[in-house]
Amino acid sequence: MALAGSRRHQDVGFALLAGAGVLLLSGVSRPGSGLGLAFAIAAGGAWASVAYAGRTVGARTSRLDGLALALPIAAAVTLPFGILRFGAIDAHALGLGVVIAVGGLILPFALELEGLRRLEPRFVAVIYSLDPAIAGLVGFAALGQTPTPVQFLGMGAVVVASIGAVWNSAPRPG
């Protein structure tokens, strides 16, 4: 997506750098990594759709109206997958669900919607590439997983690409 919407050579460079970093993080040299790579490409396509849809919703709505409409629709779509476990919900699980809904859905999606209103989707695509690096850092900090030097290099590549893409997308005072 970042490459398709690019008009400048440096945008292409940042997109390629982010892609290279994600490849370094993913370990595509492992056995069975072809299927994982196919799923990653499908997920990337889904995120591209999210970025364009979010930008459209952000342009057609004000404040958080689009988010207020999107979350109940998403809940209705996913309801069939959770309805079988409905009896397992107790007060603790319900409270935890509310905390996750606010902290993990509403707040991040509200910030994302505002970002999509201000940034072009091609820059958002490069920023989304930060997700594997963030996951690697969470794995390191919370799970005690130690990334390899190649994975650290991949994290650095996506961070540099994201910073560069956003930095170059911001209008400069004249």
C-alpha positions as MATLAB code, in Angstrom:
seq = 'MALAGSRRHQDVGFALLAGAGVLLLSGVSRPGSGLGLAFAIAAGGAWASVAYAGRTVGARTSRLDGLALALPIAAAVTLPFGILRFGAIDAHALGLGVVIAVGGLILPFALELEGLRRLEPRFVAVIYSLDPAIAGLVGFAALGQTPTPVQFLGMGAVVVASIGAVWNSAPRPG';
ca = [
       0.000    0.000    0.000;
       2.823    2.376    0.844;
       4.444    1.682   -2.519;
       1.204    2.006   -4.496;
       0.445    5.481   -3.182;
       3.991    6.787   -3.397;
       5.038    9.714   -5.514;
       8.550   10.214   -4.107;
      11.666    8.052   -4.123;
      12.189    8.453   -0.386;
       8.676    7.051    0.279;
       9.612    3.944   -1.695;
      12.830    3.694    0.308;
      11.007    3.876    3.638;
       8.446    1.278    2.513;
      11.192   -1.087    1.357;
      13.145   -0.539    4.588;
      10.027   -1.336    6.650;
       9.362   -4.437    4.554;
      12.953   -5.617    4.960;
      12.715   -5.083    8.711;
       9.504   -7.109    8.919;
      11.152   -9.899    6.917;
      14.122   -9.904    9.319;
      11.734  -10.087   12.270;
       9.625  -12.841   10.770;
      12.328  -15.445   10.275;
      11.069  -16.544    6.852;
      14.030  -18.927    6.545;
      12.428  -21.351    9.001;
      10.717  -24.530    7.734;
       7.058  -23.911    6.939;
       7.592  -20.183    6.717;
       6.015  -20.023    3.237;
       2.524  -20.496    4.669;
       3.275  -17.965    7.380;
       4.465  -15.512    4.740;
       1.215  -16.024    2.805;
      -0.786  -15.299    5.973;
       1.360  -12.222    6.634;
       0.666  -10.913    3.129;
      -3.057  -11.531    3.630;
      -2.907   -9.711    6.974;
      -1.076   -6.826    5.308;
      -3.827   -6.627    2.704;
      -6.411   -6.548    5.480;
      -4.544   -3.719    7.215;
      -4.415   -1.813    3.932;
      -8.184   -2.144    3.734;
      -8.489   -0.937    7.317;
      -6.354    2.126    6.567;
      -8.395    3.129    3.529;
     -11.724    2.376    5.214;
     -10.638    4.279    8.331;
      -9.624    7.278    6.272;
     -12.977    7.224    4.488;
     -14.900    6.916    7.755;
     -12.791    9.684    9.280;
     -13.484   11.986    6.335;
     -17.237   11.335    6.357;
     -17.818   11.589   10.091;
     -16.946   14.025   12.808;
     -15.501   13.310   16.217;
     -15.858    9.607   17.013;
     -19.186    8.990   15.258;
     -17.657    6.461   12.861;
     -16.060    4.537   15.712;
     -19.356    4.512   17.606;
     -20.950    2.868   14.579;
     -18.070    0.519   13.722;
     -17.607   -1.126   17.135;
     -21.179   -2.467   17.477;
     -21.013   -3.759   13.895;
     -17.711   -5.515   14.690;
     -19.254   -6.949   17.855;
     -22.230   -8.289   15.885;
     -19.940   -9.868   13.286;
     -17.821  -11.623   15.934;
     -20.716  -12.569   18.230;
     -21.248  -16.017   16.639;
     -17.655  -16.945   17.521;
     -18.104  -16.145   21.213;
     -21.727  -17.101   21.831;
     -20.804  -20.710   22.600;
     -18.709  -19.538   25.574;
     -21.337  -17.142   26.934;
     -22.022  -19.312   29.987;
     -18.360  -19.062   31.044;
     -18.630  -15.315   31.675;
     -18.597  -14.304   35.328;
     -18.323  -10.867   36.972;
     -14.519  -10.937   36.913;
     -14.423  -11.881   33.226;
     -17.002   -9.209   32.400;
     -15.004   -6.544   34.264;
     -11.819   -7.629   32.542;
     -13.656   -7.476   29.213;
     -14.712   -3.880   29.869;
     -11.133   -2.889   30.734;
      -9.859   -4.565   27.563;
     -12.617   -2.951   25.482;
     -11.721    0.534   26.661;
      -7.950    0.170   26.882;
      -7.451   -2.187   23.977;
     -10.175   -1.139   21.543;
     -11.894    2.169   22.101;
      -8.881    4.297   23.031;
      -6.479    2.882   20.407;
      -9.122    2.943   17.663;
     -10.097    6.512   18.552;
      -6.457    7.575   18.281;
      -6.070    5.587   15.060;
      -9.157    7.218   13.539;
      -7.766   10.660   14.336;
      -4.419    9.662   12.845;
      -6.084    8.372    9.685;
      -7.849   11.707    9.313;
      -4.511   13.494    9.320;
      -2.143   11.085    7.516;
      -2.332    9.560    4.086;
      -2.892    5.784    4.061;
       0.538    5.116    2.513;
       2.200    6.594    5.618;
      -0.135    4.679    7.897;
       0.985    1.479    6.160;
       4.593    2.127    7.118;
       3.562    2.983   10.681;
       1.616   -0.314   10.900;
       4.903   -2.058   10.234;
       5.870   -1.096   13.797;
       3.540   -3.794   15.144;
       6.055   -6.683   14.832;
       8.759   -4.570   16.484;
       6.415   -3.679   19.337;
       5.480   -7.356   19.692;
       9.178   -8.232   19.866;
       9.763   -5.677   22.603;
       6.739   -6.906   24.570;
       8.041  -10.462   24.207;
      11.395   -9.295   25.559;
       9.997   -7.223   28.445;
       7.015   -9.321   29.510;
       7.914  -12.861   28.467;
      11.689  -12.894   28.798;
      12.202  -13.737   25.122;
      15.525  -12.561   23.792;
      15.465  -11.379   20.179;
      18.389  -12.361   17.979;
      20.721   -9.682   16.596;
      18.960  -10.066   13.221;
      15.589   -9.440   14.880;
      16.972   -6.352   16.645;
      18.168   -5.158   13.234;
      14.650   -5.753   11.878;
      13.121   -3.775   14.747;
      15.510   -0.923   14.093;
      14.696   -0.949   10.380;
      10.941   -0.650   10.900;
      11.361    2.055   13.536;
      13.643    4.105   11.270;
      11.275    3.609    8.318;
       8.246    4.665   10.366;
       9.950    7.749   11.759;
      11.239    8.684    8.316;
       7.857    8.225    6.633;
       6.024   10.318    9.220;
       8.768   12.930    9.393;
       8.686   13.382    5.626;
       4.871   13.446    5.498;
       4.543   16.372    7.885;
       4.084   19.759    6.244;
       7.042   22.056    6.848;
       6.524   25.649    7.948;
       7.416   27.946    5.081;
];
